[in-house]
Amino acid sequence: MRHHRTGKKLGRDSSHRKAMYANLAAALIEHGRIRTTETKAKAVRPIVEKMITLGRDGSIHARRQALAFLRTQEVVHLLFSEVAPRFQDRPGGYTRVVKLGPRQGDAAPMAYLELVDYVPAAPREHAHAERAEREQVQAAT
């Protein structure tokens, strides 16, 4: 029986699932937004919320707890120094799931999992136009 056992298995054993959650959480903290399936996004969301709450606490104990899950010192440092201070006055709800539609290959429902203060970068100009500008500058000198 599954008494009080929550969460999806996602076709993986427990160690693979835990590693995947840690990787997805670290990627979200590092990049601010990740593209994944809706099911994975909904499964990782509470984990990331807890990591940001640990980051808001800022204690050594909280840092060690975050390191035990996230496994890389760089991501933990980023969490405690940049991500968590942005949410210091927010009582929760640090992430959102934005549905994208089905994936081309297998029609799996895709979504963005992003931090609520995520601002997408401005779209880049075409590489050809940038190269032409560089050549003009080089020719002028």
Backbone bond lengths (Angstrom), bond angles and torsions (degrees), N, CA, C in turn:
res aa  C-N    CA-C-N  psi(-1)  N-CA   C-N-CA  omega(-1)  CA-C   N-CA-C  phi
1 M - - - 1.459 - - 1.514 110.11 -
2 R 1.330 115.17 155.98 1.460 120.21 -175.40 1.525 111.88 -106.63
3 H 1.292 118.47 40.22 1.457 120.73 -176.50 1.524 111.05 -59.44
4 H 1.323 116.07 121.08 1.467 124.37 176.80 1.529 113.41 60.69
5 R 1.305 118.24 23.35 1.461 120.86 176.03 1.524 107.66 -103.39
6 T 1.312 114.86 113.33 1.462 119.26 -176.46 1.515 110.00 -110.70
7 G 1.306 116.05 167.20 1.456 121.07 175.64 1.516 112.26 100.66
8 K 1.314 114.21 158.42 1.464 121.82 178.97 1.515 109.94 -92.26
9 K 1.327 116.54 150.73 1.462 120.55 177.86 1.524 111.84 -86.09
10 L 1.321 117.39 -28.07 1.460 123.43 177.25 1.521 113.48 57.13
11 G 1.330 117.91 27.33 1.447 122.23 175.68 1.512 113.96 67.73
12 R 1.320 118.01 25.13 1.464 121.87 -177.42 1.518 109.48 -131.63
13 D 1.337 115.58 156.54 1.462 117.45 173.32 1.530 108.58 -78.62
14 S 1.315 116.99 173.19 1.459 120.21 -169.22 1.528 112.77 -64.90
15 S 1.314 118.70 -39.03 1.463 119.59 -178.81 1.527 111.33 -69.85
16 H 1.327 117.17 -38.53 1.473 120.86 177.57 1.524 109.98 -65.60
17 R 1.324 116.51 -41.95 1.462 121.68 179.66 1.532 110.33 -63.37
18 K 1.323 117.46 -44.30 1.460 121.03 179.92 1.528 110.88 -63.85
19 A 1.328 117.45 -40.96 1.460 121.35 178.01 1.530 110.61 -64.94
20 M 1.328 116.91 -40.49 1.458 120.68 179.18 1.528 110.51 -64.34
21 Y 1.340 117.16 -42.97 1.462 120.44 177.69 1.529 110.82 -61.13
22 A 1.329 116.81 -42.10 1.458 120.47 179.78 1.527 110.25 -63.97
23 N 1.319 117.91 -42.32 1.466 121.70 179.67 1.524 111.67 -65.80
24 L 1.329 117.02 -43.11 1.465 120.14 179.27 1.525 110.90 -66.21
25 A 1.328 117.11 -41.69 1.464 120.74 179.04 1.533 110.60 -63.70
26 A 1.323 116.94 -43.28 1.468 120.64 179.12 1.524 110.47 -63.90
27 A 1.319 117.54 -40.95 1.468 120.80 179.47 1.526 111.02 -64.48
28 L 1.332 116.98 -39.77 1.458 120.20 178.86 1.522 110.98 -65.64
29 I 1.315 117.26 -43.06 1.464 120.64 179.37 1.521 110.34 -64.75
30 E 1.318 116.56 -38.60 1.459 120.63 -177.61 1.522 112.64 -73.23
31 H 1.324 117.56 -42.35 1.463 121.09 -172.01 1.520 114.58 -103.71
32 G 1.325 118.83 -18.99 1.454 121.01 179.95 1.513 113.71 88.80
33 R 1.321 117.38 -22.13 1.463 121.29 178.31 1.513 109.07 -156.36
34 I 1.338 116.26 138.39 1.456 121.37 175.78 1.521 108.67 -132.18
35 R 1.322 114.89 151.64 1.466 121.04 176.82 1.518 107.10 -107.02
36 T 1.328 116.67 123.24 1.459 122.13 -178.44 1.520 108.46 -152.78
37 T 1.320 116.99 -177.02 1.463 119.13 177.63 1.522 109.45 -74.31
38 E 1.323 115.93 155.51 1.463 120.41 -179.87 1.522 111.27 -58.30
39 T 1.322 117.31 -41.90 1.454 120.83 -177.52 1.520 111.49 -63.48
40 K 1.335 117.08 -44.05 1.460 119.98 177.91 1.524 110.89 -65.89
41 A 1.333 116.97 -39.79 1.458 120.53 179.41 1.523 110.79 -61.34
42 K 1.316 116.23 -43.68 1.465 120.11 -179.68 1.526 111.76 -69.62
43 A 1.326 117.59 -28.31 1.461 121.11 178.86 1.528 111.40 -77.28
44 V 1.337 118.14 -35.44 1.459 122.14 -176.79 1.523 111.73 -83.04
45 R 1.312 117.14 -24.04 1.461 121.27 -174.92 1.533 113.60 -53.31
46 P 1.334 121.32 -50.34 1.468 119.09 179.86 1.529 113.39 -64.91
47 I 1.319 116.82 -29.46 1.462 120.21 178.57 1.527 109.73 -66.71
48 V 1.323 117.01 -45.34 1.463 120.89 179.87 1.527 110.31 -65.43
49 E 1.318 116.77 -38.85 1.468 120.19 177.62 1.529 110.14 -59.08
50 K 1.334 117.08 -42.25 1.468 120.83 179.42 1.523 111.02 -67.05
51 M 1.331 117.54 -38.32 1.463 120.40 178.66 1.537 110.61 -64.24
52 I 1.327 117.52 -40.98 1.462 120.33 179.19 1.525 110.21 -67.78
53 T 1.322 117.00 -36.96 1.462 120.07 175.97 1.528 110.64 -63.20
54 L 1.338 116.98 -40.11 1.467 119.84 174.76 1.526 110.34 -61.75
55 G 1.325 116.47 -40.48 1.455 120.82 178.85 1.512 112.52 -64.07
56 R 1.316 117.07 -35.02 1.462 120.79 177.11 1.518 111.13 -66.85
57 D 1.339 116.90 -33.83 1.460 121.17 178.22 1.528 109.66 -63.69
58 G 1.325 116.82 -49.41 1.447 121.30 173.42 1.517 116.51 78.89
59 S 1.316 119.18 2.41 1.460 120.59 -178.47 1.532 110.63 -78.05
60 I 1.317 115.32 166.33 1.462 120.86 177.52 1.525 109.80 -63.41
61 H 1.333 116.61 -39.80 1.458 120.22 179.76 1.530 110.59 -62.35
62 A 1.337 116.95 -43.39 1.470 121.15 178.52 1.520 110.53 -63.54
63 R 1.331 116.56 -39.70 1.469 120.38 178.99 1.523 110.68 -63.33
64 R 1.325 117.53 -40.79 1.462 120.77 178.97 1.522 111.59 -68.74
65 Q 1.325 117.24 -36.36 1.462 119.77 176.24 1.526 110.92 -64.37
66 A 1.323 116.91 -43.08 1.466 121.05 178.58 1.522 110.38 -64.41
67 L 1.336 117.03 -41.01 1.463 121.02 179.39 1.526 111.36 -64.72
68 A 1.320 117.28 -35.97 1.465 120.80 178.83 1.523 110.96 -62.97
69 F 1.329 117.71 -32.30 1.464 119.72 -179.78 1.522 111.76 -90.28
70 L 1.331 117.66 -46.65 1.465 121.18 -173.04 1.519 113.88 -79.88
71 R 1.335 117.40 -25.21 1.462 124.49 170.53 1.520 116.85 74.04
72 T 1.320 120.33 -8.71 1.459 119.72 178.26 1.521 109.58 -126.11
73 Q 1.308 115.29 132.11 1.462 121.52 -178.02 1.523 111.27 -64.92
74 E 1.336 118.00 -33.26 1.462 121.19 -178.52 1.529 111.28 -63.56
75 V 1.333 116.20 -43.75 1.471 120.40 -179.16 1.519 109.97 -68.79
76 V 1.332 117.48 -39.55 1.465 120.93 178.69 1.526 109.79 -63.88
77 H 1.326 116.97 -41.81 1.461 120.08 178.14 1.531 110.44 -62.62
78 L 1.318 116.83 -43.02 1.460 121.24 177.62 1.525 110.91 -61.84
79 L 1.322 116.59 -42.12 1.466 121.59 179.14 1.521 111.03 -60.71
80 F 1.330 117.24 -48.40 1.460 120.85 -174.27 1.525 112.85 -78.64
81 S 1.322 118.47 -28.55 1.461 119.78 -175.06 1.528 113.54 -95.36
82 E 1.342 118.42 -31.60 1.463 119.82 -174.94 1.520 114.04 -117.77
83 V 1.328 117.85 -47.26 1.466 120.23 -172.39 1.525 111.54 -74.89
84 A 1.322 117.90 -54.36 1.461 121.13 -175.32 1.532 113.60 -61.93
85 P 1.344 120.63 -40.16 1.467 118.41 178.69 1.529 113.92 -61.54
86 R 1.323 117.61 -26.05 1.471 119.88 177.35 1.517 111.69 -67.41
87 F 1.338 117.69 -23.38 1.453 121.89 -177.52 1.528 112.26 -108.16
88 Q 1.323 117.84 19.56 1.455 121.57 -174.10 1.529 112.34 -59.67
89 D 1.330 117.71 -36.89 1.469 121.12 -177.71 1.522 113.07 -93.95
90 R 1.314 117.97 2.41 1.463 121.61 -177.65 1.529 109.20 -99.16
91 P 1.333 118.85 127.66 1.470 120.59 -174.91 1.522 115.04 -80.84
92 G 1.298 118.75 5.17 1.466 121.52 -179.98 1.511 109.31 150.29
93 G 1.318 116.58 -178.26 1.455 120.48 179.70 1.512 112.00 68.35
94 Y 1.332 116.71 56.53 1.456 121.41 -175.20 1.528 113.11 -87.70
95 T 1.337 117.52 -12.87 1.462 120.88 -175.80 1.521 110.90 -126.11
96 R 1.330 114.91 162.31 1.470 120.62 173.35 1.518 108.70 -139.82
97 V 1.330 115.47 153.98 1.458 122.35 175.95 1.524 106.94 -112.09
98 V 1.328 116.23 120.55 1.463 122.24 179.23 1.525 107.52 -110.05
99 K 1.313 116.76 114.74 1.463 120.90 -177.15 1.524 110.64 -74.39
100 L 1.337 115.70 140.02 1.462 121.40 -175.41 1.520 113.94 -112.35
101 G 1.321 118.48 -24.14 1.448 120.82 -174.83 1.515 110.43 112.89
102 P 1.322 117.31 -177.05 1.462 120.01 -175.02 1.529 113.36 -74.85
103 R 1.335 115.07 148.67 1.461 121.90 175.58 1.529 108.59 -75.47
104 Q 1.324 116.44 145.91 1.462 121.64 -175.76 1.528 112.96 -59.78
105 G 1.322 118.61 -45.20 1.455 120.86 -171.57 1.511 115.18 -73.23
106 D 1.342 117.19 -46.97 1.460 119.18 -173.65 1.521 113.56 -126.63
107 A 1.319 117.94 8.45 1.462 124.35 177.88 1.526 112.95 62.09
108 A 1.337 117.36 25.60 1.458 120.42 175.26 1.525 108.83 -71.84
109 P 1.326 118.75 135.38 1.472 119.93 -179.86 1.529 110.50 -67.47
110 M 1.325 116.39 123.34 1.457 122.40 -176.39 1.524 110.46 -103.83
111 A 1.344 115.64 158.54 1.458 121.13 -179.72 1.518 109.47 -156.22
112 Y 1.331 115.00 156.96 1.455 121.27 167.62 1.517 107.28 -94.21
113 L 1.318 116.69 133.62 1.452 122.21 167.28 1.512 105.23 -107.06
114 E 1.345 117.26 117.32 1.451 119.95 -174.24 1.515 111.07 -138.12
115 L 1.321 115.10 156.33 1.451 121.03 172.75 1.519 107.87 -71.35
116 V 1.332 117.51 146.29 1.467 119.61 -173.36 1.526 112.51 -66.26
117 D 1.335 118.25 -23.09 1.462 119.57 179.06 1.531 112.33 -96.67
118 Y 1.338 117.12 15.72 1.467 121.51 -179.41 1.519 110.14 -68.78
119 V 1.338 115.76 130.98 1.460 121.67 175.71 1.522 106.60 -120.38
120 P 1.344 118.40 117.87 1.461 119.52 -179.75 1.523 111.34 -62.21
121 A 1.319 115.28 146.87 1.462 120.38 178.13 1.523 109.44 -68.55
122 A 1.319 115.84 152.40 1.462 120.38 178.37 1.522 108.77 -63.77
123 P 1.338 117.91 142.18 1.464 119.52 -179.76 1.517 111.17 -63.97
124 R 1.332 115.23 139.21 1.464 120.67 -179.43 1.517 110.69 -75.16
125 E 1.305 114.63 148.81 1.465 119.87 172.70 1.526 108.16 -70.57
126 H 1.274 115.76 166.71 1.453 119.45 178.87 1.529 110.04 -64.41
127 A 1.300 116.05 141.55 1.462 121.14 -179.02 1.529 110.93 -61.05
128 H 1.330 116.42 -31.78 1.460 120.18 179.91 1.530 110.44 -64.15
129 A 1.322 117.41 -44.01 1.464 121.07 -179.74 1.529 110.42 -65.21
130 E 1.338 117.04 -39.36 1.458 120.29 178.73 1.527 110.89 -64.96
131 R 1.319 116.72 -40.67 1.457 120.41 179.60 1.532 110.41 -65.16
132 A 1.337 117.44 -40.10 1.462 121.19 179.23 1.524 110.68 -63.07
133 E 1.344 117.24 -39.79 1.466 120.43 178.47 1.530 110.62 -64.77
134 R 1.313 117.20 -42.32 1.467 120.76 178.87 1.527 111.01 -61.83
135 E 1.332 115.78 -40.85 1.465 119.56 179.59 1.526 111.37 -65.17
136 Q 1.352 117.01 -36.89 1.445 119.91 177.94 1.519 111.25 -66.06
137 V 1.321 116.62 -40.31 1.461 120.92 178.57 1.516 110.46 -64.75
138 Q 1.323 116.79 -42.47 1.464 120.88 179.44 1.525 111.00 -65.99
139 A 1.321 116.74 -38.14 1.462 120.42 179.90 1.525 110.85 -68.43
140 A 1.320 118.11 -32.70 1.463 122.48 -178.84 1.528 111.82 -72.30
141 T 1.310 116.88 -25.81 1.478 119.40 -178.33 1.489 113.64 -90.47
